[in-house]
Amino acid sequence: MSDLFTQNTNELRQLLYQRKMLVFHAPAWTPWQFTEFCALWGQPWSAVDYSVSREIWRAATNPVTREKRFYTEISNKLSARLNDYEMPWHADIANRVNGELSFPHRVIYMKTVPNPAAGFTIWLDMEEAYPQLPAGLRKRWEAVTVVQQNWHWPGRDIIEYPSMKVHPITKKLSPRCNFHGVPDSWIIDLKRDGYSIGTGLVEELMEAMMEVPNSVYEHRWAPNDIVLYDNTPSVHRRTNPKLVPGQIRSMWRANIDHDKAIAATF
C-alpha cells in the first residue's frame, strides 16, 4: 500500500474509471493517512459539502502543515440506516442541487467487524448488466422518467430525471435505478407520458440485472479492508450484520468528487 502514494494520480484515476471498483487491504491508518488515500482519486468533499447531508464529518489534520481534510465516522450506533438489518439496493448522493456532479466516488474503510460471517456488501454493475437485458424490458424502461427526492430530507428537492444517466467522465449509460418504493427512498415514483405508474418497474429491472453473469460482486469484510467504488454505474446493498447487543461495527467513509480533467482520456 505504501507504493500507492508514489504512483501518478492521473493513472490511478483512469484505473478507477476503467475498473469501476478497487479493493485493498490497508494498514491501520491514521485519519490523515486515510484522507491522503482519498485525495489520490479525485477531490474529497469539504466540510461545506458534508453540511448539506446528515453525514457527521470529522476533520483530519496534517501533523506538519496543519492542513485539514474531511471524512465521516459511521457505525450501527451512529446511523439508524446502518443498524442491525439488511440494507436495500441503492446508490449514494443521487441528486445534488448545488450544481455539483451527482453520484461521487465512495470509499469505505472498515475499522471493526464483530461478525465477519455476516454483513456482506454486494455491488451490482448496472452499466455492465443493462445492455444484456431483453430489448422489450429496456424499451419499457427507457420510456419512463424517474421522480427522485432528497434521501436525507424526504419531500425536498423533488426532481424528474430521464430513466438513463450518462457517466460524467466515461459518457457510458446506465439506468437510474435506486432505493425505491417507501416514503424515505430516493425514487418515489416513475412516470410514463406524464402519468404516475409507481416504482414496480424499478424492481423488475433490478431483478433482471442481478441475473446477468459477472455483474455482481460480494465483499466479505475484514478489519482494514477498503472498497473504493465509482458510485455512478452501480448500486449496492448489505446483508444483515447479525450483531449481538453491544457490538459495534464501525467504518470511516468519504465522498470524492469526479476528476473532470480525466474526461478527455475517455
C-alpha positions as a Python dict, from the first residue, in 0.01 Angstrom:
ca = {
    (1, 'M'): (0, 0, 0),
    (2, 'S'): (289, 240, 63),
    (3, 'D'): (382, 222, -306),
    (4, 'L'): (39, 352, -397),
    (5, 'F'): (130, 704, -282),
    (6, 'T'): (420, 720, -530),
    (7, 'Q'): (202, 649, -834),
    (8, 'N'): (86, 902, -1091),
    (9, 'T'): (-257, 1019, -977),
    (10, 'N'): (-388, 1058, -1333),
    (11, 'E'): (-311, 692, -1399),
    (12, 'L'): (-473, 587, -1073),
    (13, 'R'): (-788, 782, -1152),
    (14, 'Q'): (-807, 636, -1500),
    (15, 'L'): (-772, 290, -1346),
    (16, 'L'): (-1068, 354, -1117),
    (17, 'Y'): (-1288, 462, -1409),
    (18, 'Q'): (-1180, 157, -1608),
    (19, 'R'): (-1232, -94, -1326),
    (20, 'K'): (-1522, 89, -1151),
    (21, 'M'): (-1416, -65, -819),
    (22, 'L'): (-1084, -123, -642),
    (23, 'V'): (-1040, -339, -332),
    (24, 'F'): (-748, -303, -89),
    (25, 'H'): (-633, -436, 244),
    (26, 'A'): (-477, -137, 414),
    (27, 'P'): (-267, -81, 728),
    (28, 'A'): (-422, 68, 1041),
    (29, 'W'): (-408, 423, 910),
    (30, 'T'): (-449, 748, 1099),
    (31, 'P'): (-734, 973, 985),
    (32, 'W'): (-486, 1190, 790),
    (33, 'Q'): (-337, 889, 611),
    (34, 'F'): (-688, 778, 516),
    (35, 'T'): (-771, 1120, 372),
    (36, 'E'): (-439, 1121, 183),
    (37, 'F'): (-552, 797, 20),
    (38, 'C'): (-887, 953, -67),
    (39, 'A'): (-720, 1251, -235),
    (40, 'L'): (-544, 1021, -481),
    (41, 'W'): (-871, 954, -664),
    (42, 'G'): (-1034, 1296, -702),
    (43, 'Q'): (-1146, 1589, -488),
    (44, 'P'): (-1254, 1477, -138),
    (45, 'W'): (-1563, 1651, -4),
    (46, 'S'): (-1519, 1962, 204),
    (47, 'A'): (-1697, 2042, 529),
    (48, 'V'): (-1941, 2254, 324),
    (49, 'D'): (-2023, 1955, 101),
    (50, 'Y'): (-2099, 1738, 403),
    (51, 'S'): (-2308, 2011, 566),
    (52, 'V'): (-2593, 1962, 314),
    (53, 'S'): (-2633, 1599, 421),
    (54, 'R'): (-2689, 1427, 753),
    (55, 'E'): (-2341, 1278, 749),
    (56, 'I'): (-2143, 1398, 1051),
    (57, 'W'): (-1800, 1495, 922),
    (58, 'R'): (-1472, 1492, 1109),
    (59, 'A'): (-1155, 1685, 1032),
    (60, 'A'): (-824, 1504, 978),
    (61, 'T'): (-519, 1728, 1030),
    (62, 'N'): (-178, 1703, 862),
    (63, 'P'): (67, 1674, 1157),
    (64, 'V'): (320, 1901, 982),
    (65, 'T'): (131, 2160, 775),
    (66, 'R'): (-193, 2154, 982),
    (67, 'E'): (-392, 2127, 658),
    (68, 'K'): (-737, 1976, 712),
    (69, 'R'): (-933, 1723, 510),
    (70, 'F'): (-1268, 1571, 593),
    (71, 'Y'): (-1427, 1227, 629),
    (72, 'T'): (-1704, 1066, 831),
    (73, 'E'): (-1704, 805, 1105),
    (74, 'I'): (-2009, 583, 1096),
    (75, 'S'): (-2137, 275, 1276),
    (76, 'N'): (-2454, 90, 1366),
    (77, 'K'): (-2466, 303, 1684),
    (78, 'L'): (-2444, 634, 1494),
    (79, 'S'): (-2673, 563, 1199),
    (80, 'A'): (-3020, 411, 1201),
    (81, 'R'): (-2967, 308, 839),
    (82, 'L'): (-2660, 102, 933),
    (83, 'N'): (-2835, -75, 1218),
    (84, 'D'): (-2882, -449, 1253),
    (85, 'Y'): (-3089, -521, 942),
    (86, 'E'): (-3047, -573, 571),
    (87, 'M'): (-2999, -263, 354),
    (88, 'P'): (-3173, -248, 13),
    (89, 'W'): (-3009, -176, -320),
    (90, 'H'): (-2913, 190, -350),
    (91, 'A'): (-2662, 437, -491),
    (92, 'D'): (-2546, 736, -288),
    (93, 'I'): (-2592, 1110, -339),
    (94, 'A'): (-2822, 1067, -638),
    (95, 'N'): (-2920, 1432, -682),
    (96, 'R'): (-2717, 1734, -575),
    (97, 'V'): (-2893, 2062, -634),
    (98, 'N'): (-2588, 2286, -580),
    (99, 'G'): (-2456, 2235, -932),
    (100, 'E'): (-2202, 1966, -836),
    (101, 'L'): (-2188, 1624, -1002),
    (102, 'S'): (-2413, 1358, -853),
    (103, 'F'): (-2301, 1007, -760),
    (104, 'P'): (-1948, 1087, -631),
    (105, 'H'): (-1699, 810, -565),
    (106, 'R'): (-1737, 641, -228),
    (107, 'V'): (-1461, 498, -7),
    (108, 'I'): (-1542, 256, 275),
    (109, 'Y'): (-1256, 181, 519),
    (110, 'M'): (-1380, -85, 758),
    (111, 'K'): (-1246, -49, 1111),
    (112, 'T'): (-1423, -310, 1324),
    (113, 'V'): (-1608, -623, 1210),
    (114, 'P'): (-1759, -805, 1510),
    (115, 'N'): (-1917, -1075, 1293),
    (116, 'P'): (-1719, -1138, 971),
    (117, 'A'): (-1961, -1419, 878),
    (118, 'A'): (-2239, -1168, 804),
    (119, 'G'): (-2295, -814, 688),
    (120, 'F'): (-2163, -863, 334),
    (121, 'T'): (-2182, -571, 90),
    (122, 'I'): (-2285, -656, -266),
    (123, 'W'): (-2240, -435, -572),
    (124, 'L'): (-2435, -459, -899),
    (125, 'D'): (-2267, -314, -1208),
    (126, 'M'): (-2569, -178, -1395),
    (127, 'E'): (-2352, -41, -1675),
    (128, 'E'): (-2243, -397, -1748),
    (129, 'A'): (-2578, -568, -1693),
    (130, 'Y'): (-2829, -336, -1857),
    (131, 'P'): (-2727, -381, -2225),
    (132, 'Q'): (-2766, -758, -2183),
    (133, 'L'): (-3133, -737, -2079),
    (134, 'P'): (-3417, -825, -2319),
    (135, 'A'): (-3489, -545, -2566),
    (136, 'G'): (-3854, -524, -2462),
    (137, 'L'): (-3767, -461, -2096),
    (138, 'R'): (-3514, -195, -2194),
    (139, 'K'): (-3769, -26, -2421),
    (140, 'R'): (-4023, -10, -2136),
    (141, 'W'): (-3762, 135, -1900),
    (142, 'E'): (-3641, 398, -2145),
    (143, 'A'): (-4000, 518, -2194),
    (144, 'V'): (-4034, 637, -1833),
    (145, 'T'): (-3895, 921, -1625),
    (146, 'V'): (-3774, 885, -1267),
    (147, 'V'): (-3901, 1106, -984),
    (148, 'Q'): (-3647, 1146, -703),
    (149, 'Q'): (-3633, 1326, -372),
    (150, 'N'): (-3358, 1415, -127),
    (151, 'W'): (-3289, 1097, 73),
    (152, 'H'): (-3162, 1285, 374),
    (153, 'W'): (-3460, 1522, 373),
    (154, 'P'): (-3773, 1348, 232),
    (155, 'G'): (-4004, 1582, 48),
    (156, 'R'): (-3725, 1818, -61),
    (157, 'D'): (-3554, 1858, -399),
    (158, 'I'): (-3812, 1657, -592),
    (159, 'I'): (-3671, 1629, -945),
    (160, 'E'): (-3784, 1434, -1250),
    (161, 'Y'): (-3497, 1272, -1443),
    (162, 'P'): (-3458, 1064, -1761),
    (163, 'S'): (-3451, 693, -1682),
    (164, 'M'): (-3095, 661, -1816),
    (165, 'K'): (-2800, 860, -1681),
    (166, 'V'): (-2475, 947, -1857),
    (167, 'H'): (-2149, 898, -1670),
    (168, 'P'): (-1986, 1242, -1633),
    (169, 'I'): (-1640, 1110, -1724),
    (170, 'T'): (-1670, 799, -1942),
    (171, 'K'): (-2003, 905, -2103),
    (172, 'K'): (-2134, 549, -2071),
    (173, 'L'): (-2502, 490, -1998),
    (174, 'S'): (-2662, 316, -1700),
    (175, 'P'): (-3019, 310, -1564),
    (176, 'R'): (-3115, 549, -1286),
    (177, 'C'): (-3223, 266, -1057),
    (178, 'N'): (-3203, 326, -683),
    (179, 'F'): (-3369, 273, -344),
    (180, 'H'): (-3741, 298, -410),
    (181, 'G'): (-4094, 225, -301),
    (182, 'V'): (-4101, 364, 56),
    (183, 'P'): (-4153, 720, 185),
    (184, 'D'): (-3785, 793, 257),
    (185, 'S'): (-3639, 633, -58),
    (186, 'W'): (-3453, 813, -338),
    (187, 'I'): (-3705, 716, -606),
    (188, 'I'): (-4064, 796, -514),
    (189, 'D'): (-4234, 740, -849),
    (190, 'L'): (-4198, 665, -1220),
    (191, 'K'): (-4394, 845, -1490),
    (192, 'R'): (-4494, 737, -1840),
    (193, 'D'): (-4639, 1002, -2071),
    (194, 'G'): (-4669, 1228, -1767),
    (195, 'Y'): (-4873, 978, -1561),
    (196, 'S'): (-4763, 809, -1239),
    (197, 'I'): (-4707, 434, -1265),
    (198, 'G'): (-4543, 361, -927),
    (199, 'T'): (-4199, 203, -882),
    (200, 'G'): (-4267, -161, -972),
    (201, 'L'): (-4066, -137, -1293),
    (202, 'V'): (-3756, -42, -1091),
    (203, 'E'): (-3785, -370, -904),
    (204, 'E'): (-3840, -568, -1223),
    (205, 'L'): (-3534, -415, -1386),
    (206, 'M'): (-3316, -468, -1078),
    (207, 'E'): (-3413, -835, -1052),
    (208, 'A'): (-3331, -889, -1420),
    (209, 'M'): (-2989, -719, -1392),
    (210, 'M'): (-2896, -929, -1087),
    (211, 'E'): (-2927, -1240, -1304),
    (212, 'V'): (-2673, -1119, -1563),
    (213, 'P'): (-2345, -1315, -1525),
    (214, 'N'): (-2038, -1125, -1397),
    (215, 'S'): (-2236, -818, -1296),
    (216, 'V'): (-2241, -876, -917),
    (217, 'Y'): (-1953, -858, -666),
    (218, 'E'): (-1992, -960, -300),
    (219, 'H'): (-1739, -835, -42),
    (220, 'R'): (-1691, -1011, 292),
    (221, 'W'): (-1536, -760, 528),
    (222, 'A'): (-1227, -786, 746),
    (223, 'P'): (-1081, -502, 957),
    (224, 'N'): (-880, -250, 748),
    (225, 'D'): (-1040, -356, 419),
    (226, 'I'): (-1103, -67, 180),
    (227, 'V'): (-1351, -71, -106),
    (228, 'L'): (-1331, 228, -339),
    (229, 'Y'): (-1605, 240, -599),
    (230, 'D'): (-1739, 456, -875),
    (231, 'N'): (-2087, 526, -745),
    (232, 'T'): (-2231, 625, -1087),
    (233, 'P'): (-2266, 292, -1274),
    (234, 'S'): (-2355, 76, -972),
    (235, 'V'): (-2590, 14, -684),
    (236, 'H'): (-2504, -176, -368),
    (237, 'R'): (-2678, -342, -75),
    (238, 'R'): (-2579, -504, 255),
    (239, 'T'): (-2692, -824, 422),
    (240, 'N'): (-2789, -831, 789),
    (241, 'P'): (-2471, -793, 1002),
    (242, 'K'): (-2621, -1014, 1277),
    (243, 'L'): (-2471, -830, 1571),
    (244, 'V'): (-2546, -904, 1935),
    (245, 'P'): (-2639, -618, 2172),
    (246, 'G'): (-2337, -402, 2248),
    (247, 'Q'): (-2135, -492, 1938),
    (248, 'I'): (-2024, -203, 1718),
    (249, 'R'): (-1943, -239, 1351),
    (250, 'S'): (-1763, 80, 1251),
    (251, 'M'): (-1610, 233, 938),
    (252, 'W'): (-1459, 552, 804),
    (253, 'R'): (-1616, 678, 487),
    (254, 'A'): (-1552, 956, 237),
    (255, 'N'): (-1712, 1104, -73),
    (256, 'I'): (-1482, 1203, -360),
    (257, 'D'): (-1596, 1422, -647),
    (258, 'H'): (-1514, 1313, -1000),
    (259, 'D'): (-1195, 1438, -1162),
    (260, 'K'): (-1337, 1629, -1460),
    (261, 'A'): (-987, 1666, -1609),
    (262, 'I'): (-979, 1292, -1678),
    (263, 'A'): (-1283, 1307, -1911),
    (264, 'A'): (-1072, 1379, -2221),
    (265, 'T'): (-892, 1047, -2170),
    (266, 'F'): (-1214, 859, -2236),
}
